[in-house]
């Protein structure tokens, strides 16, 4: 019996389509879904018979799981891969939902994979790795949220290429499907990029829509310094951190991004484009830093969401930031480990800026060791990497 095909673009209410898809999955049926890159086939990962049907549609790859695991979001990934290395946590938090699949280590006895039926475990694990996706298509996201657990996914190929239309999917998998959701040609119509998350970072295993350069940046450690106007203290902190990080990473200050560190600064009351104060420019020039091209920027939701570490100059900055972005609580702290404010040098002589820079540098030296788990080369007690 041919599958039912629902044209999402003509549906009166997408919620009805979601309910129908989830019901089919709960009954042990296979459902074809659109993603932003291709069309996939989903089954309830806890239903052994449905997972077995799904395996006939998957494309085997050496040393990789036969099926992918589709999750609701990046946070859920830690339930399945509790030992996900820092670079993997950073990248998945920034990429998901999105067109990236991750091969993650399956080396934790407390991971949820152990709660699945044996046949399902065998299909979603290979060579000690799980393949996880958090697709960004709204219908699939909503279906995952309504379902009691994750989906197992097969990603059929047609002549070696992803199925980017419903016609492609039906040609390859029609006999195995109970329901197909048609949302036209996939938005990107290219493969999702597959990465391997390793202790030392991430690498591209199968190229796709997201480039290796973009993934490198997204997996980097991002440090954000926050003050009021982003013309004195936070730009000096950014410059000083860049120099200290470069010393430990064995590179020039302008090369730390290539070593996996991104640093920036912003102000809670800043407007875009203001220059650094003259005193800050002079104080940084004395240590080989250059703030002449600095342009202030306000703190934004995007900056806060992407930053791994956010250091504020004062207690009032810390409180204001958390009041505006409470979800960032675990990533925000005052720069001074003893929670002392960094005094504002604005309007003072150059000597005041030098003193402020010295205060900031001392706090940074104390703070760098706390980043060792994120990027061991930043540990001031560790060996310098060339």
N, C-alpha and C positions, 0 to 999 in steps of 0.2 A: 504494500500500500504506500503510495507516494506521501511525502510529508506535507503537512499544512504549511503554507507560506503566508506570512502576515507582512504586508507592506507598512512599515512603521510610519512612513511619511503620510499615509492616508488614514491612520488610526485615529479615532475620535479621542481616545485617552490612552496615553502611553502606559499609565498605571495598570490598565486592564491587560496589556500585552505582558507586562512584568509578571502579574499574577498568574497568567496562563503559562508562561515559561517556567516559573518556579514550581507550579503544580506538576508539570510534565517531568521536571527533574526529580521531584519528590516521589513520583511514580516509577522511577528507574528508567526513564526515557532519555534519549540524547537530543539535544537542542542546538541548532546552529545560530550563533550570535555574530553580529558585526563588532569589530574592534576598530580602532583608529588606523590600523595597518592592514588588516586582513579579516577574513571570516574564519571563525574557529568553531569547533564542536565541543560542547560541554556536557559533563555528566556529574552526578553526585559522587564525590570521591569515596564515600562510605558504602556505595552500592557496588558490590563485587561484579555482578552481572553487567551493569551499565559500563563499568570501567573496562571490562573485558571486550565489550563491543567497541569501545572507543579505541582500543589498541589496534584494531584493524585499519584505522584511519591515520595512525601516526606514522611519521617518517623516521625510521631508526637512524641514529647518529652514534658513532663509536664513543664509548665512555660517557654517554649522556643519558639522562632519564628519557624513557619513551614518551612520557606525558609531562605536561606542565601543571603546576598548581596555581589556580587563579584565586587571589586573595582580595579582601576588601580594601586594604591599605597597607602602607609601609609599616605601621605599628604592629600589625598582625604577623608580619614576617618574623618578628622576634619570638613569637610563640612556636614557630616551626624551625627556626634556626637561631636558638638563643645565643650561640657563640659567633654570630655574624661580626666580622672584624670592623673596626671603626670606619675605614674607607667605604665599606659596603653600607653601613648604616647611614653615612652622610649622603651617599649617592642615591640610595633608595628613597630617603626622606625627600630629596629634591626632585627626583625623576617620577615618582609614582603618585597618582596614576599617570601612566604614560607609556610610550612605545619602547620600553626596555624590559628584556627578560634577564633574570639573574640566576646563574648557577652558584648556589650557596652551599657552604659546608654542612653536611648532615652528620655532625660528630658530637651531638649533645644528647645524653640519655633522657633528658627531660623535654625534648622536643615533641610536638604533638604528632609527628609522623608515627611514633610508636603506638599510638592509639588506633591506628587504622587497621582494617583487616589485612592479613598477610598479602594477598594478591594485589591489593591497591598499593601497599608499600613497595612491592617489587616493581611496579610500573612507574612510580614517581621518584624513585631513587636509583642511581647508578654511579658506580665508582666513588661512593661517599658524597654524592652531591644531589641536591634538589634543584629543580628548575622552577622558579617562581615568576609569575607575571601579576601585575596589577593594572589591567587594561583601563583606558580612560574613557571608553564609550559610555555615555550616561545610562543606557539601557542595561548594559552588562553590570555596571556598578550598582544600580538599583536592585538588580536581580540577586547579586551577591549579598547585599544588605538584608534582603528578605529571606534568604535561604539560611538554613540552620548551620551550614558549614561551607567550606570552600568547594570549588569545582575542580575536577580534573579536566584538562584541556588537551585536545588534539588539534594540530594545526596542519591540515591537509595541504599538499602541494599539487599543483596541476602543471604538468610538464616542467617540474622542478621549480616552479614559481608559486608564491602564496596565492591562495584563493581570494581575489579582491572583489569579486561580485558574487551574488547568490547563484548565478548560473555556473560559475566556477565550482562553488561548493557542491551544488547538486550533481554536477558531472562526476565529482570524485566521491561524494559521500551520501548521495540522495537516499539510497536503500537503507541506511542506518539511522536516519533522522525521523523523529516524530513531528518536529516543529522547526521552522526556520524563520528568523526575523530578518526582513529585507530593509536595509537603510541605504540602498544605492551603492555605488562604487565606494570602497573604503577611502577614507579621507586622504591618507598618504599613499596607499596602494604600493607599499614597499614593505620588506620584512622589518619586524622589530629587531633592534640591535640586541644581541645576546652577549652578556659579559660573564666572566668568571670572577667571583669575589675571592681574593686570596689574602693571606696574612699581611703581605706587603703592599696591597693595593688592589686595583681592578685592571683587567685586560679584556679586550674585545676578542670574543671567540668566533662570532659570526657577525660580520658587518651588517648594518641596517640604516634606518632613517636617522639615527642619532650618531654623530661622528665621534671618533676616538678623542679628538681634542676637546669636544664639549663634555664628554664623559670624564676626562681627566680633571677638568675644572670643577665639575659637579661633585667629584669624589674628594676634592681637596679640603683641608681644614680651613674654615673661614672664621677669622677673628674680627670682631667689630668693636670699635671704641666709641663711646658716646659721651658727649658733653652738652653744653647749651647751644652755642652758636656754630660749632664746628670750624672755628677759625684759630683757636689757640691750643687748648689742652689735647683734644682728641686727635688733631692732625700731628701734633708732636709725638703723641703716644704711638700713632700709626707708623711714623718715620722711625722712631727709636726701636719699635718692635721689629720692623723690617730689617734694621741693621743687626740687631741681636740674633734674630732668626737666621740671617745669612751667615753670621759667624759660626753658628752651630751646624748649619747645613753644608758649610764649605763652599759657598757660592757668593756671587755679588748680590747686593740688595734687590736689584731689579730682576733677579733670576729665581726668587723664592717660589713664584707660582709654578715654575717648572719642577720644583721639588715638593709640590703638594700643599703649599700654604698660600692662602689669599687673605689679605688684610685690608681693611677699609675703616673709615670713620664717618660719623654723622652727628647731627645735633638735634636735640628735642625741640629747640626753638629756631632752628636754622632755616634760611631760605636758600634756594639753589643759586650757585654761582659766585658767592662771596669769596674774596681772596683771603689767604691766611694773613694774620696780623704781622706787621713789620717785625715786631720783636720775636715772634715765633720763627719767621723766615731766617732772621739773623742767628738765633740760637741753634737752629738745626744746621745752618750752613757751617757753623763752627765744628760740627762733628761729621761733616761730609754729606749731610742730608740736603735735599732740595725741595722746598715748599713753594717755589715761585709759581708753579703751575697748579697748585691746589685750588679746588673750587668746592665750596661747602655744599652739603646736601642734607636734607631733613631725614630723620628716622622714618622709615616706611615699613609697612607690613611685610613687604617682600624681603627687605634687608633683615628684619628680625627673624622671619621664618627660615631664611637660608643660613643664618649665622650659627655656628656651632658653639662659639664662646662669645659672650657679650660682656665687656668690662666698662663700667661707668666710672666717671671721675668723682662723683659725690653720692652721698646717701639719698639726696633729693632726686638725683637723676635715676638712681636705682628704683626708688619708690614710684616715680612717675612712669618709668618704662613698664614696670610690672602692672601698674594700674591700667595702662593702655593695652598691654599685650600679656595678659596673665598666663597664656599658654607657653610663654617663654621662660617660666619660672626656673626651671632646672638648668638654664643656660646663661642666666644673668647673675653677675656678682659685681661688687665694687672692686676697682683695680687694686686698691690697697688691701692686703690680706688682713690688716688690723682694723679695717673699715674706717680709716681716717680719710677725710676729704682731701682731694688734690686742689690746692688753692688756685683761684682764677687769677692769672697774671695780667689780664686785660687792662690796658692803660698804664702799666708800670714800665720802668726802664728795662733795658735788655738784661740787666743783672737779675731782675725778678723772673724773667722768662728762663734764664739759665738755671735758677734755683728750682723752678717748676719742672724743668726738663730733668734735672737731677733727681727730684722726688719721683717722677714717673719712671725713670730708668731703674731706680732701686726697687720699686714695686714690680716692674717687669721681670727683673732678675729673680725675684722671689716667686713670681707666678709661672715662669717658664717650665719649672719642673712638673707643674700640674698638667701640662699638655703631653707628657711623655707617653701616656697610654694612647693618645690620639696619633702622635707622630714622634716615635722614640728619638729621632735625631734632634729634637728640640730640647731634650733633657740636658741642662747645663752640666750634669755630671757624666753624661754619656760621651761616646767617641764622636768626633766630627766626621761627617760623611763627605767624601769628595765627589 
